[in-house]
Amino acid sequence: SSGINAEYGGVTTADLDELKVIHVAGTKGKGSTCALTESILRNCGYSTGFTSSPHLMEVRERIRLNGRVISKDLFSQYFNEMWQQFEQCEIPDSENSPPRFPSFLKYLVVMSYYVFIKERVDVAVIEVGLGGRYDCTNVIEHPALTAITHLGYDHCSILGHTIEEIATEKAGILK
């Protein structure tokens, strides 16, 4: 499990199933692969969403619509809409209950899906953050396409110490 429940943020499983997602994992080249894929699709007339991490200058860079960083106004609007969704969600009162609000990274991932659904993009290109199987982007049950770029030794304490172990973790996005 990725440890993320998008439904708390106003994104349902049905919404996610309607989103056409290209999901990309790997050690090297996943950002370039995502950027090139998004550019090709956009230049073929598709409306696109693209989420990546980390950001270089400001957090809005993580969410792009049709090749452009999401505007400050749209970012604020969707951030606040989702915040209200999380505030209103009913979470059972138990020690094992998920927190009302996800971590910063998970919030941004759910928000990117929320933005792409609300903006009705034709295709969302999603770059995996770390690994694949347990990455918080891995909530899409029926991606249109998954890809794995070059594999190498990264995050070995989390993903494993052999290429086979790392490949198994990255392959977790394959459905």
CORSULFEN-V856253 format. One record per helix or strand of 2 or more residues. SS is the DSSP state (a for helix, b for strand). FROM is the first residue (numbers start at 1). LEN is the number of residues. Records with the same first field share a line. If there is no record, write none. Layout:
BEGIN
SS: FROM-LEN / FROM-LEN
END
This chain:
BEGIN
a: 6-4 / 13-6 / 30-14 / 59-4 / 72-17 / 104-15 / 156-4 / 163-11
b: 21-5 / 48-4 / 63-3 / 68-2 / 123-5 / 145-4
END
